[in-house]
Amino acid sequence: MSRPETTPDPIRKETLGLLARAPSGRLAQLLPELPEHDLLRAPEIGTVMVRGRAGGTGAPFNLGEKTVTRASVRLPSGMVGHGYVQGRDKGHALRAALIDAMAQQDAEGVEERILAPLRDEEVARRKAIATQAAATRVEFFTLVRGEDE
């Protein structure tokens, strides 16, 4: 039996990435009580192979393994959610999966309560890192001497 073709949902993809990058403690603050759910895949720890490319365009090579945790849940409404996070935090993966499922049935509510604050905090973190990096930037210039002309 062949799998049905699916078109990737860019909003869901962005949401899953945001949940994976969010600090685990912050997800626990935003979703302190876990809603009723069935575990389709209990949080489990595994590894994935990270691949790289020399110069970003060269031939791919295996860089090494990375620890990840994944979970899948089903809400009573039938919505299924998945969570994949770096590291060994089972609670983080479970909350990410729950929020993914919740966002599919109440997108506006989840956006307002959980995703918007996470997005704003991520923008602030990235801005702070960029500001810190800009403070260490060195500009080089060359003086032209008359004899070099």
PyRosetta script that sets phi, psi and omega in degrees:
from pyrosetta import init, pose_from_sequence

init()
pose = pose_from_sequence("MSRPETTPDPIRKETLGLLARAPSGRLAQLLPELPEHDLLRAPEIGTVMVRGRAGGTGAPFNLGEKTVTRASVRLPSGMVGHGYVQGRDKGHALRAALIDAMAQQDAEGVEERILAPLRDEEVARRKAIATQAAATRVEFFTLVRGEDE")
pose.set_psi(1, 127.4)
pose.set_omega(1, -178.6)
pose.set_phi(2, -83.9)
pose.set_psi(2, 152.4)
pose.set_omega(2, 178.8)
pose.set_phi(3, -79.8)
pose.set_psi(3, 142.7)
pose.set_omega(3, 176.9)
pose.set_phi(4, -68.1)
pose.set_psi(4, 142.4)
pose.set_omega(4, 177.9)
pose.set_phi(5, -73.1)
pose.set_psi(5, 135.5)
pose.set_omega(5, 179.4)
pose.set_phi(6, -126.1)
pose.set_psi(6, 146.6)
pose.set_omega(6, 175.7)
pose.set_phi(7, -96.9)
pose.set_psi(7, 129.0)
pose.set_omega(7, -179.9)
pose.set_phi(8, -60.6)
pose.set_psi(8, 137.2)
pose.set_omega(8, 178.3)
pose.set_phi(9, -90.8)
pose.set_psi(9, 110.2)
pose.set_omega(9, -176.3)
pose.set_phi(10, -63.4)
pose.set_psi(10, -31.6)
pose.set_omega(10, 179.6)
pose.set_phi(11, -69.7)
pose.set_psi(11, -43.4)
pose.set_omega(11, 179.3)
pose.set_phi(12, -66.8)
pose.set_psi(12, -38.9)
pose.set_omega(12, 178.1)
pose.set_phi(13, -59.6)
pose.set_psi(13, -44.3)
pose.set_omega(13, 178.8)
pose.set_phi(14, -64.8)
pose.set_psi(14, -39.9)
pose.set_omega(14, 179.8)
pose.set_phi(15, -64.0)
pose.set_psi(15, -46.1)
pose.set_omega(15, 179.4)
pose.set_phi(16, -62.3)
pose.set_psi(16, -38.7)
pose.set_omega(16, 176.7)
pose.set_phi(17, -65.3)
pose.set_psi(17, -43.0)
pose.set_omega(17, 178.5)
pose.set_phi(18, -60.9)
pose.set_psi(18, -44.4)
pose.set_omega(18, 179.5)
pose.set_phi(19, -64.9)
pose.set_psi(19, -37.7)
pose.set_omega(19, 179.7)
pose.set_phi(20, -68.6)
pose.set_psi(20, -35.0)
pose.set_omega(20, -178.8)
pose.set_phi(21, -83.2)
pose.set_psi(21, -18.4)
pose.set_omega(21, -176.2)
pose.set_phi(22, -66.7)
pose.set_psi(22, 145.3)
pose.set_omega(22, 175.2)
pose.set_phi(23, -63.1)
pose.set_psi(23, 137.3)
pose.set_omega(23, -177.5)
pose.set_phi(24, -58.3)
pose.set_psi(24, -42.4)
pose.set_omega(24, 180.0)
pose.set_phi(25, -62.1)
pose.set_psi(25, -35.2)
pose.set_omega(25, 179.7)
pose.set_phi(26, -69.4)
pose.set_psi(26, -39.0)
pose.set_omega(26, 175.7)
pose.set_phi(27, -62.2)
pose.set_psi(27, -38.5)
pose.set_omega(27, 178.8)
pose.set_phi(28, -65.4)
pose.set_psi(28, -34.4)
pose.set_omega(28, 176.9)
pose.set_phi(29, -69.4)
pose.set_psi(29, -41.3)
pose.set_omega(29, -177.2)
pose.set_phi(30, -76.5)
pose.set_psi(30, -24.9)
pose.set_omega(30, 178.4)
pose.set_phi(31, -133.1)
pose.set_psi(31, 71.0)
pose.set_omega(31, -175.5)
pose.set_phi(32, -69.9)
pose.set_psi(32, -37.4)
pose.set_omega(32, 179.7)
pose.set_phi(33, -102.6)
pose.set_psi(33, 123.0)
pose.set_omega(33, 179.8)
pose.set_phi(34, -78.3)
pose.set_psi(34, 129.6)
pose.set_omega(34, 178.2)
pose.set_phi(35, -68.2)
pose.set_psi(35, 163.8)
pose.set_omega(35, 177.3)
pose.set_phi(36, -60.4)
pose.set_psi(36, 135.8)
pose.set_omega(36, -177.7)
pose.set_phi(37, -160.8)
pose.set_psi(37, 161.4)
pose.set_omega(37, 171.5)
pose.set_phi(38, -110.0)
pose.set_psi(38, 138.1)
pose.set_omega(38, 176.8)
pose.set_phi(39, -83.4)
pose.set_psi(39, 117.8)
pose.set_omega(39, 172.5)
pose.set_phi(40, -85.2)
pose.set_psi(40, -38.1)
pose.set_omega(40, 174.7)
pose.set_phi(41, -139.8)
pose.set_psi(41, 109.1)
pose.set_omega(41, 178.3)
pose.set_phi(42, -59.8)
pose.set_psi(42, 150.0)
pose.set_omega(42, 179.2)
pose.set_phi(43, -53.1)
pose.set_psi(43, 127.0)
pose.set_omega(43, -179.7)
pose.set_phi(44, -136.6)
pose.set_psi(44, 146.0)
pose.set_omega(44, -177.0)
pose.set_phi(45, -100.0)
pose.set_psi(45, 137.9)
pose.set_omega(45, 178.2)
pose.set_phi(46, -153.9)
pose.set_psi(46, -168.7)
pose.set_omega(46, 178.4)
pose.set_phi(47, -129.8)
pose.set_psi(47, 154.4)
pose.set_omega(47, 173.5)
pose.set_phi(48, -128.5)
pose.set_psi(48, 152.2)
pose.set_omega(48, 177.6)
pose.set_phi(49, -86.1)
pose.set_psi(49, 127.8)
pose.set_omega(49, 177.3)
pose.set_phi(50, -94.9)
pose.set_psi(50, 128.8)
pose.set_omega(50, -179.3)
pose.set_phi(51, -109.5)
pose.set_psi(51, 150.6)
pose.set_omega(51, 178.7)
pose.set_phi(52, -133.8)
pose.set_psi(52, 172.1)
pose.set_omega(52, 176.5)
pose.set_phi(53, -136.4)
pose.set_psi(53, 133.6)
pose.set_omega(53, 177.3)
pose.set_phi(54, -66.1)
pose.set_psi(54, 122.6)
pose.set_omega(54, 179.6)
pose.set_phi(55, 71.0)
pose.set_psi(55, 8.1)
pose.set_omega(55, 179.6)
pose.set_phi(56, 81.5)
pose.set_psi(56, -12.7)
pose.set_omega(56, -177.8)
pose.set_phi(57, -129.3)
pose.set_psi(57, -6.6)
pose.set_omega(57, -177.1)
pose.set_phi(58, -75.0)
pose.set_psi(58, -172.3)
pose.set_omega(58, 179.5)
pose.set_phi(59, -66.1)
pose.set_psi(59, 139.2)
pose.set_omega(59, 179.8)
pose.set_phi(60, -68.2)
pose.set_psi(60, 147.9)
pose.set_omega(60, 176.3)
pose.set_phi(61, -142.1)
pose.set_psi(61, 155.1)
pose.set_omega(61, 178.7)
pose.set_phi(62, -78.6)
pose.set_psi(62, 118.0)
pose.set_omega(62, -177.9)
pose.set_phi(63, -84.3)
pose.set_psi(63, -39.9)
pose.set_omega(63, -179.9)
pose.set_phi(64, 159.8)
pose.set_psi(64, -177.4)
pose.set_omega(64, -178.4)
pose.set_phi(65, -99.3)
pose.set_psi(65, 149.6)
pose.set_omega(65, 179.7)
pose.set_phi(66, -127.9)
pose.set_psi(66, 135.4)
pose.set_omega(66, 177.6)
pose.set_phi(67, -79.4)
pose.set_psi(67, 133.5)
pose.set_omega(67, 177.9)
pose.set_phi(68, -135.5)
pose.set_psi(68, 158.4)
pose.set_omega(68, 175.2)
pose.set_phi(69, -127.4)
pose.set_psi(69, 139.0)
pose.set_omega(69, -179.2)
pose.set_phi(70, -132.8)
pose.set_psi(70, 156.1)
pose.set_omega(70, 177.1)
pose.set_phi(71, -154.6)
pose.set_psi(71, 152.4)
pose.set_omega(71, 175.1)
pose.set_phi(72, -137.1)
pose.set_psi(72, 137.1)
pose.set_omega(72, -177.3)
pose.set_phi(73, -133.8)
pose.set_psi(73, 160.4)
pose.set_omega(73, 172.0)
pose.set_phi(74, -128.6)
pose.set_psi(74, 128.8)
pose.set_omega(74, 176.2)
pose.set_phi(75, -82.0)
pose.set_psi(75, 162.0)
pose.set_omega(75, 177.3)
pose.set_phi(76, -56.4)
pose.set_psi(76, -25.9)
pose.set_omega(76, 178.8)
pose.set_phi(77, -73.3)
pose.set_psi(77, -11.9)
pose.set_omega(77, -178.3)
pose.set_phi(78, 100.3)
pose.set_psi(78, -9.7)
pose.set_omega(78, 179.0)
pose.set_phi(79, -67.4)
pose.set_psi(79, 136.0)
pose.set_omega(79, -179.5)
pose.set_phi(80, -109.7)
pose.set_psi(80, 136.9)
pose.set_omega(80, 178.5)
pose.set_phi(81, -129.2)
pose.set_psi(81, 151.6)
pose.set_omega(81, -179.3)
pose.set_phi(82, -128.8)
pose.set_psi(82, 145.5)
pose.set_omega(82, 176.1)
pose.set_phi(83, -135.3)
pose.set_psi(83, 128.3)
pose.set_omega(83, 175.2)
pose.set_phi(84, -127.6)
pose.set_psi(84, 124.9)
pose.set_omega(84, -179.2)
pose.set_phi(85, -135.7)
pose.set_psi(85, 153.6)
pose.set_omega(85, 175.3)
pose.set_phi(86, -74.3)
pose.set_psi(86, 145.8)
pose.set_omega(86, 176.3)
pose.set_phi(87, 95.4)
pose.set_psi(87, -162.2)
pose.set_omega(87, -171.1)
pose.set_phi(88, -118.7)
pose.set_psi(88, 28.5)
pose.set_omega(88, -174.9)
pose.set_phi(89, -94.4)
pose.set_psi(89, 99.4)
pose.set_omega(89, -177.6)
pose.set_phi(90, -66.9)
pose.set_psi(90, -36.7)
pose.set_omega(90, 178.2)
pose.set_phi(91, -63.3)
pose.set_psi(91, -38.4)
pose.set_omega(91, 178.6)
pose.set_phi(92, -63.0)
pose.set_psi(92, -47.0)
pose.set_omega(92, -179.5)
pose.set_phi(93, -63.9)
pose.set_psi(93, -40.8)
pose.set_omega(93, 180.0)
pose.set_phi(94, -64.8)
pose.set_psi(94, -45.8)
pose.set_omega(94, 179.0)
pose.set_phi(95, -64.6)
pose.set_psi(95, -39.0)
pose.set_omega(95, 177.6)
pose.set_phi(96, -61.1)
pose.set_psi(96, -42.4)
pose.set_omega(96, 179.2)
pose.set_phi(97, -65.4)
pose.set_psi(97, -42.2)
pose.set_omega(97, 179.1)
pose.set_phi(98, -63.4)
pose.set_psi(98, -44.2)
pose.set_omega(98, -179.6)
pose.set_phi(99, -66.1)
pose.set_psi(99, -37.8)
pose.set_omega(99, 176.6)
pose.set_phi(100, -59.5)
pose.set_psi(100, -46.4)
pose.set_omega(100, 179.3)
pose.set_phi(101, -65.8)
pose.set_psi(101, -43.3)
pose.set_omega(101, -179.8)
pose.set_phi(102, -62.4)
pose.set_psi(102, -38.5)
pose.set_omega(102, -178.5)
pose.set_phi(103, -65.9)
pose.set_psi(103, -25.7)
pose.set_omega(103, 179.6)
pose.set_phi(104, -76.2)
pose.set_psi(104, -23.0)
pose.set_omega(104, 179.9)
pose.set_phi(105, -104.4)
pose.set_psi(105, -24.9)
pose.set_omega(105, 179.8)
pose.set_phi(106, -139.6)
pose.set_psi(106, 68.7)
pose.set_omega(106, -173.2)
pose.set_phi(107, -58.4)
pose.set_psi(107, -45.2)
pose.set_omega(107, -176.8)
pose.set_phi(108, -66.8)
pose.set_psi(108, -43.0)
pose.set_omega(108, -179.4)
pose.set_phi(109, -64.9)
pose.set_psi(109, -44.5)
pose.set_omega(109, 179.6)
pose.set_phi(110, -67.9)
pose.set_psi(110, -38.3)
pose.set_omega(110, 177.8)
pose.set_phi(111, -58.7)
pose.set_psi(111, -47.9)
pose.set_omega(111, -175.9)
pose.set_phi(112, -69.2)
pose.set_psi(112, -45.2)
pose.set_omega(112, -174.2)
pose.set_phi(113, -79.6)
pose.set_psi(113, -34.8)
pose.set_omega(113, -170.0)
pose.set_phi(114, -121.7)
pose.set_psi(114, -54.2)
pose.set_omega(114, -170.6)
pose.set_phi(115, -71.0)
pose.set_psi(115, -42.5)
pose.set_omega(115, -179.3)
pose.set_phi(116, -60.7)
pose.set_psi(116, -47.3)
pose.set_omega(116, 177.0)
pose.set_phi(117, -60.7)
pose.set_psi(117, -40.3)
pose.set_omega(117, 178.8)
pose.set_phi(118, -63.3)
pose.set_psi(118, -42.4)
pose.set_omega(118, -180.0)
pose.set_phi(119, -63.3)
pose.set_psi(119, -44.9)
pose.set_omega(119, 179.5)
pose.set_phi(120, -62.0)
pose.set_psi(120, -41.3)
pose.set_omega(120, 179.8)
pose.set_phi(121, -67.2)
pose.set_psi(121, -37.1)
pose.set_omega(121, 178.5)
pose.set_phi(122, -66.6)
pose.set_psi(122, -41.6)
pose.set_omega(122, 177.4)
pose.set_phi(123, -60.9)
pose.set_psi(123, -42.7)
pose.set_omega(123, 179.5)
pose.set_phi(124, -64.5)
pose.set_psi(124, -41.9)
pose.set_omega(124, 178.2)
pose.set_phi(125, -61.6)
pose.set_psi(125, -45.0)
pose.set_omega(125, -179.1)
pose.set_phi(126, -66.0)
pose.set_psi(126, -37.5)
pose.set_omega(126, 178.6)
pose.set_phi(127, -65.6)
pose.set_psi(127, -41.1)
pose.set_omega(127, 178.6)
pose.set_phi(128, -63.3)
pose.set_psi(128, -40.2)
pose.set_omega(128, 178.8)
pose.set_phi(129, -66.3)
pose.set_psi(129, -42.4)
pose.set_omega(129, 179.7)
pose.set_phi(130, -64.8)
pose.set_psi(130, -39.3)
pose.set_omega(130, 178.5)
pose.set_phi(131, -64.2)
pose.set_psi(131, -43.6)
pose.set_omega(131, 179.6)
pose.set_phi(132, -64.2)
pose.set_psi(132, -41.0)
pose.set_omega(132, 179.0)
pose.set_phi(133, -67.5)
pose.set_psi(133, -38.8)
pose.set_omega(133, -179.8)
pose.set_phi(134, -64.6)
pose.set_psi(134, -30.4)
pose.set_omega(134, -179.8)
pose.set_phi(135, -67.4)
pose.set_psi(135, -21.4)
pose.set_omega(135, -179.0)
pose.set_phi(136, -100.1)
pose.set_psi(136, 3.5)
pose.set_omega(136, -177.8)
pose.set_phi(137, -68.6)
pose.set_psi(137, 138.1)
pose.set_omega(137, 178.7)
pose.set_phi(138, -116.1)
pose.set_psi(138, 130.4)
pose.set_omega(138, 177.5)
pose.set_phi(139, -104.4)
pose.set_psi(139, 129.7)
pose.set_omega(139, 179.1)
pose.set_phi(140, -104.3)
pose.set_psi(140, 145.3)
pose.set_omega(140, 174.7)
pose.set_phi(141, -143.1)
pose.set_psi(141, 161.2)
pose.set_omega(141, -177.7)
pose.set_phi(142, -120.9)
pose.set_psi(142, 132.8)
pose.set_omega(142, 174.0)
pose.set_phi(143, -88.7)
pose.set_psi(143, 135.2)
pose.set_omega(143, 178.6)
pose.set_phi(144, -96.9)
pose.set_psi(144, 124.8)
pose.set_omega(144, 177.8)
pose.set_phi(145, -93.5)
pose.set_psi(145, 154.7)
pose.set_omega(145, -177.1)
pose.set_phi(146, -60.9)
pose.set_psi(146, -31.9)
pose.set_omega(146, -177.2)
pose.set_phi(147, -76.1)
pose.set_psi(147, -14.3)
pose.set_omega(147, -178.5)
pose.set_phi(148, -83.9)
pose.set_psi(148, -3.6)
pose.set_omega(148, -174.5)
pose.set_phi(149, -76.5)
pose.dump_pdb("model.pdb")
